[in-house]
Amino acid sequence: PGIHLGDIGEVIQKHAETLAVDVYLMRGLSEHADLLVRLHATDMIQNQNFLVDLMATTFGKHLMNVSTFNGLTKKLNYVPAFSDEIKSALKTPVEPGAKLYAIVIPIRKDAGWWMLDQETRNRMMKEHTEASLPYLKTVKRKLYHSSGLDDFDFITYFETSSVVDFHNLVLNLERIKENQHNRRFGNPTLLGTIRPLDEILEILTR
């Protein structure tokens, strides 16, 4: 009672020209939060302005922000050094159709990683990429760079309809040398489902 969900639509419409908004339902799959909001903008202040407006709505006043992850998208650092075979494999399209799950894993590297020369890192990331090749069709991925903007170095974002494939992907990545330089992997790991905003709001206001 007293919660006007139309306020959220108005806030999204107000900021539609400056950022993209994705919302995920985490309730029932994660103890960290009920809701995940992912924002893409050309400047972080646009993300901040949206969240300030969202939290000022009647619905937003019932929300508590438990975590904020800040990151940048950048050109791929290692792909230019890869073989043509790997470059070709990386162009494998993700299977068509909507994905069911979204997973977010923040990562922090140790100081040793940043002290490695570029050639050594290229070799490790080649191994990393080769370990992920079997899952390119079923696991969509995106990388954000967070060094200096947050308490970790990367935010890894995934979408999939196969939690088995995602699980096996992570197991593959845990077996390679680069994993030795992960000081933080998750903590928190965020898991949610990709649903229409109206459905998520209906669930959260029951």
matplotlib code that plots the C-alpha trace (Angstrom):
import matplotlib.pyplot as plt

x = [0.0, 1.2, 3.9, 3.6, 5.4, 4.8, 7.4, 10.1, 9.0, 9.1, 12.6, 13.8, 12.1, 13.7, 17.2, 16.6, 18.8, 21.8, 22.0, 20.8, 19.1, 18.9, 17.2, 17.6, 15.7, 18.1, 15.6, 15.7, 19.1, 21.3, 21.5, 23.2, 20.2, 16.7, 17.4, 20.4, 20.5, 23.1, 23.7, 25.6, 26.4, 29.1, 29.9, 29.5, 27.6, 24.7, 24.6, 24.6, 21.9, 19.6, 20.2, 19.5, 16.2, 15.3, 15.9, 13.7, 10.6, 8.0, 9.3, 13.0, 12.5, 11.9, 15.2, 18.6, 21.7, 23.9, 26.6, 27.7, 30.2, 31.9, 33.8, 34.7, 34.5, 37.8, 39.2, 40.4, 44.0, 45.2, 43.3, 45.8, 48.5, 46.5, 46.8, 44.4, 42.8, 41.9, 40.7, 38.4, 37.1, 36.3, 33.9, 31.7, 28.2, 26.3, 23.4, 20.3, 17.5, 17.0, 19.3, 17.8, 20.6, 23.0, 26.1, 28.4, 31.8, 34.2, 37.9, 41.0, 44.5, 47.6, 50.5, 52.5, 50.0, 50.6, 54.4, 54.4, 55.7, 53.2, 54.4, 53.9, 50.5, 49.7, 50.6, 48.5, 45.5, 45.9, 45.6, 42.6, 40.9, 41.5, 39.9, 36.8, 36.4, 34.1, 31.6, 31.5, 28.2, 26.3, 27.9, 27.8, 30.4, 31.4, 34.4, 34.5, 37.8, 37.5, 41.1, 41.1, 37.3, 36.4, 38.0, 38.6, 40.2, 37.6, 33.9, 33.0, 29.5, 27.9, 24.6, 23.6, 20.7, 23.0, 24.3, 26.1, 28.1, 28.9, 30.0, 32.3, 33.7, 34.7, 36.3, 38.3, 39.5, 40.4, 42.9, 45.1, 48.1, 46.4, 44.1, 47.1, 47.0, 43.4, 43.3, 39.5, 37.1, 33.5, 32.7, 30.1, 29.1, 25.8, 23.3, 19.9, 17.4, 16.7, 13.0, 10.8, 10.8, 7.0, 7.4, 10.2, 8.3, 5.2, 7.3, 9.0, 5.7, 3.8]
y = [0.0, 3.5, 2.2, 3.7, 1.4, 3.9, 6.1, 3.6, 3.7, 7.5, 7.5, 5.0, 7.1, 10.3, 8.8, 6.8, 9.0, 8.9, 5.3, 1.7, 0.0, -3.8, -5.3, -8.8, -10.8, -12.2, -13.1, -16.8, -17.3, -14.9, -13.8, -10.6, -8.8, -9.1, -7.0, -6.2, -3.1, -2.9, 0.5, 1.5, 5.2, 7.2, 8.9, 7.6, 10.7, 9.6, 6.3, 8.3, 10.6, 7.7, 5.9, 9.1, 9.5, 5.8, 5.9, 8.9, 7.2, 5.7, 2.2, 3.3, 4.5, 0.8, -0.2, -0.4, -0.3, -3.1, -3.0, -0.7, -1.9, 0.6, -0.3, 0.8, -1.0, -0.9, -2.4, -6.0, -6.0, -9.4, -10.4, -8.7, -11.0, -14.2, -16.5, -16.2, -19.5, -18.2, -14.9, -16.8, -19.0, -15.9, -14.8, -17.8, -16.4, -17.1, -19.4, -17.3, -16.7, -15.1, -16.3, -17.2, -16.4, -13.6, -14.0, -11.2, -12.1, -9.3, -10.2, -8.7, -9.7, -9.8, -7.4, -10.1, -10.0, -6.4, -6.8, -9.4, -8.3, -8.1, -11.2, -13.4, -12.0, -12.6, -16.3, -16.7, -15.0, -17.2, -20.2, -18.5, -18.0, -21.5, -22.8, -20.8, -21.7, -24.8, -22.5, -19.5, -20.7, -21.0, -18.4, -14.8, -12.7, -9.1, -7.6, -4.3, -2.7, -1.4, -0.7, 2.6, 2.9, 0.1, -2.4, -4.9, -4.9, -6.4, -7.1, -10.2, -10.5, -13.6, -14.6, -18.3, -20.7, -23.5, -23.3, -26.6, -25.0, -22.0, -24.2, -26.2, -23.0, -21.7, -25.1, -24.9, -21.4, -22.4, -25.0, -22.5, -20.5, -17.2, -18.3, -18.3, -14.5, -14.1, -12.6, -12.2, -14.2, -13.3, -12.3, -11.4, -13.6, -12.3, -14.7, -13.7, -14.4, -12.2, -11.3, -8.4, -5.5, -5.7, -9.3, -8.4, -5.5, -7.7, -10.3, -7.8, -6.1, -9.2]
z = [0.0, -0.9, -3.3, -6.8, -9.2, -12.0, -10.4, -11.5, -15.1, -15.0, -13.7, -16.3, -19.0, -17.7, -18.0, -21.1, -23.3, -21.0, -19.8, -20.3, -17.3, -16.7, -13.6, -12.2, -9.5, -6.9, -4.2, -3.5, -5.2, -3.3, 0.4, -0.6, -2.1, -3.7, -6.7, -9.0, -11.2, -13.9, -15.5, -18.6, -19.3, -20.9, -17.5, -14.0, -12.8, -15.1, -13.1, -9.9, -11.0, -11.9, -8.6, -6.6, -8.5, -8.1, -4.4, -4.1, -5.5, -3.2, -4.1, -3.8, -0.3, 0.7, -0.9, 0.9, -1.3, 0.0, -2.7, -5.5, -8.1, -10.4, -13.5, -17.0, -20.4, -22.3, -25.5, -25.1, -23.9, -24.8, -28.0, -30.4, -29.2, -29.7, -32.7, -35.6, -34.6, -31.1, -32.6, -34.9, -32.1, -30.0, -32.8, -32.1, -31.6, -28.4, -28.9, -29.8, -27.4, -24.0, -21.2, -17.8, -15.4, -14.7, -12.6, -11.4, -9.9, -8.7, -9.0, -7.4, -8.5, -6.3, -6.7, -8.5, -11.4, -12.1, -11.9, -14.6, -18.0, -20.8, -22.7, -19.6, -19.0, -22.7, -22.3, -19.1, -20.8, -23.8, -21.5, -19.8, -23.2, -24.3, -21.1, -21.9, -25.6, -25.0, -23.3, -25.8, -27.2, -23.9, -21.6, -22.6, -20.9, -20.3, -18.4, -16.5, -15.3, -11.7, -10.5, -8.6, -8.8, -6.4, -4.0, -6.7, -10.2, -12.4, -12.5, -14.5, -15.8, -17.3, -18.8, -19.4, -19.4, -18.3, -14.8, -15.4, -18.3, -16.2, -13.3, -15.6, -17.1, -13.6, -12.8, -16.0, -15.0, -11.5, -13.0, -14.9, -13.7, -13.9, -11.1, -8.7, -8.9, -7.8, -4.3, -4.4, -6.5, -5.7, -2.1, -3.1, -6.0, -7.3, -8.9, -10.3, -13.0, -16.0, -16.0, -17.2, -14.9, -14.3, -13.2, -10.8, -9.3, -8.8, -7.0, -4.7, -3.7, -2.8]

ax = plt.figure().add_subplot(projection="3d")
ax.plot(x, y, z, "-o")
ax.set_aspect("equal")
plt.show()
